[in-house]
Amino acid sequence: MQDQTAVTPAAPEGLRSPGAAARTVYVRASDPEAVLGGSDIEDALRAALDGCSSGVGERVGHMGLEELRREAASWSAAQAARYREVFAEAEAVSEAVSETETSTEADADAHPDADDRRTALVRRAALGCAPLALISGAWLQWLSAPGNAEEPAVLRILGLYACDLGVGHPGISRGHAYAALLRTLRLSDYATPAARIGSDPAVDDAAFHFPGLLLAMSRRPDAFTPELLGADLCLRTVGLLPALAPLRDLFPDSADWSAIDPGAARRPGEPSGAELSRAAVAELAATHEDASGRMARGFRWALTELVHTTDRLYAALVAASDPAYDMAELIRLRAREGAVYHQDFELDGRPLSVWLKEAQTDPGPLLRVLAGSRLVTPGKADRSPLVTGLVGDDGPMFRVFGEGDLRVIRRWIASLEKGGEAAEPDTAPRAAEADSPPAALGTNTAPGPVPSSPIPASILRARPAEGPVPADIREAYHLLQGRVDTPALRRFAEAYVRSWLAGDRHGSARSEHPLPGRWKPQILRTWLAEEHDRHGAEFEENAGAPPPSREQLIEGTVQLAPLTLIDGSWIQGFTDYDRASSDIGFSLFTTYWDELGNGEPRLNHARIYRELLAEMEVEPPPTGSVEFARWPRFADRSFELPVYWLCLGRFPRTFLPEVLGLNLAMELSGVGGSYRRARVVFKEHGFSTRFADIHNVIDNVATGHSAWAADAIDAYMATLSASQGDDAHETAWERVQTGYRSLDPPSGYLARRAARRIWRTTRAR
């Protein structure tokens, strides 16, 4: 690879973002209930992948995965060195100023640039990497689904994703680690949750292009799983983003850098992110015929995007060495709001409001006029009204500028010569010399617009295909096996959930073992212990009851297969990145992680259940197949509760209280009682007891899933502040209770009528 060449400082105009669509896609695709199904959106995303067929992508187009890994690692190291040089120059300026510093006030005021320049570089580098670093690993969030939860490759991917999240603990995902760095640098106003960074005007629109597409593709695992895994391998190989290398040098103890680096191990002795990614890639390549080529395509695309965004950010950092650049950017950001005012204040014979209106697209003229005005004393920031009286606590611009803004203004004023001549930035980036050698990866001399097609805009214009409404309960079960929704399927799922819950409310008064009537802290833990005692007592009382016959046992086990083989599907929405590591959702993701076997096929609950069925000489088709849903051995009624689970799991935000309630009911349902009875019956008829044994252990009420379910409810209820009043707690608790009861639909005439209405209602919409 060729040596990295210097980048000509780019001016504000040359670095202007290609549009805000990428930012919008980033925010939209962060929604856990986003609907991005349909061929139009898929075509738009495929066009993004095709965007790497020229330029950088053309240079690496012939490479396979191993060669691409070497190229990416080499590029990353060279880019990190290039960024370190920019910071080293700032440090050199600081040291030179320190060596020649005098005690006179005039000299001190003339050199505020030394520390401020480094601060500006740190700020730009940290914010420029934020949209990607805050979602580190999120592109894997939907790659597991009920229909593929038994596949070894999916379990490998889930293991990799669990590492990114720091499974088992809240607030320690790789994204959280980066948010902590931003807090240390006092840049975290828009960092949590990650989608809020889309509201930060200090982040260039173009910084959202690559992560926005990654998030959008993560919502389409049906179409892009190999490409996403290839992109993941690229990101793990690159490791710490090059712009962050000098920040790690400057602040080695101020962040969890092993978490921020997606290719690193989270803790000593654990496999690294890069190793886990390579294992997932190898597993997918071994089990899917066309996966290798598609993963290489995803790798090339990701590397191309990283090259362009890294070059762009580097050019911005180099340009930021000119104080006029930062000042021009600040004016551009504030010009629209400021143009509403200042009609009576004139600069150079024109109202300031007019100058500000023009500065929204070209701040250079205002910068020049401002430098020669009475608001600025060139070279002396502390004597300039712009940063003294005007922004004081009784000035007309009080609180208009924050501390960071004032540093930018002071640095610019200090850079002005005594004559007031402003160093106005260029209006266009400089092109490469015509006789320069062909550029290696990442040596563009000007960032220009993002070279890919304007895919984010096409995604926004695309509309999800309406899709079919399930014709019957079996088709609904099949269509709901994946993650991707169409508008029709989403409406069906929501209507099914609402009808099911409405049917439950008809029989609520007859619930034999309800949750406590009112919630208060710690009440659920006490209630759990009492319920566990009750389960144990019932088991002892029924110890002498005759067991079912072998035929009855087999038939019951078969009819439970559509339910049991999608274990955890009611909480599948909590694989979503922000929810999976939140105070409420982390234990639900950990439960899901357990249900799928912690990444190990031998521990996967669906596989264990299939082994039990095989002992009974029953072999259903693959769970996600049409054949499974149409298998005549299953009764139609065996799909009713599973479809409810599959529907509810798609709404982790809309039906959060109900999901929490159902989760508690599900995890507690067999502990101490029915699982123990199942063990006795399986053993008596000569079948393995492993499925019953593992659930009775991991669902325990002290440290297992039942306890986690209660804690998640407590965490949710605690978020409802006292200022919201008793009504908020009562309403939320009622919804949790409804979700809890919904595991066992009530009996009785009204309940049966409501249950029949479920299908009629959902089919009619």
Secondary structure, DSSP 8 states (H G I E B T S, - for coil): -----------TTTT--S-SHHHHHHHHHT-TT----SHHHHHHHHHHHHGGGSTHHHHTTT--HHHHHHHHHHHHHHHHHHHHHHHHHHHHHHHHHHHH--S-HHHHHH-THHHHHHHHHHHHHHHHHHHHHTTTTGGGTTS--GGGTT-HHHHHHHHHHHHHHTTTSTT-SHHHHHHHHHHHTT--TT-SSGGGGGG-TTS-GGGGHHHHHHHHHHT-HHHHHHHHHHHHHHHHHH-S-GGGHHHHHH-TTSS-HHHHSTTS-SSTTS--HHHHHHHHHHHHHHH-TTHHHHHHHHHHHHHHHHHHHHHHHHHHHHHTTSHHHHHHHHHHHHHHHHTTS-SS-EETTEEHHHHHHHHTT--HHHHHHHHTSTT--TT-GGG-GGGTGGGSTTSTTTTTS-HHHHHHHHHHHHHS-TT-------SS-----TTS----TT--S---S-SS--HHHHHHH---------SSHHHHHHHTTSS---HHHHHHHHHHHHHHHHHHHHTGGG-SS---SS--TTHHHHHHHHHHHHHHHHHHHTTTS----HHHHHHHHHHTHHHHTTTTGGGGGGGSHHHHTSTTTHHHHHHHHHHTTTT-GGG-HHHHHHHHHHHTT-----TTSHHHHT-TTS-GGGGHHHHHHHHHTT-TTTTHHHHHHHHHHHHHTTTTTHHHHHHHHHHHTT---HHHHHHHHHT-TTTSHHHHHHHHHHHHHHTS-GGGHHHHHHHHHHHHHHHHHTTS---SHHHHHHHHHHHHHHHH-
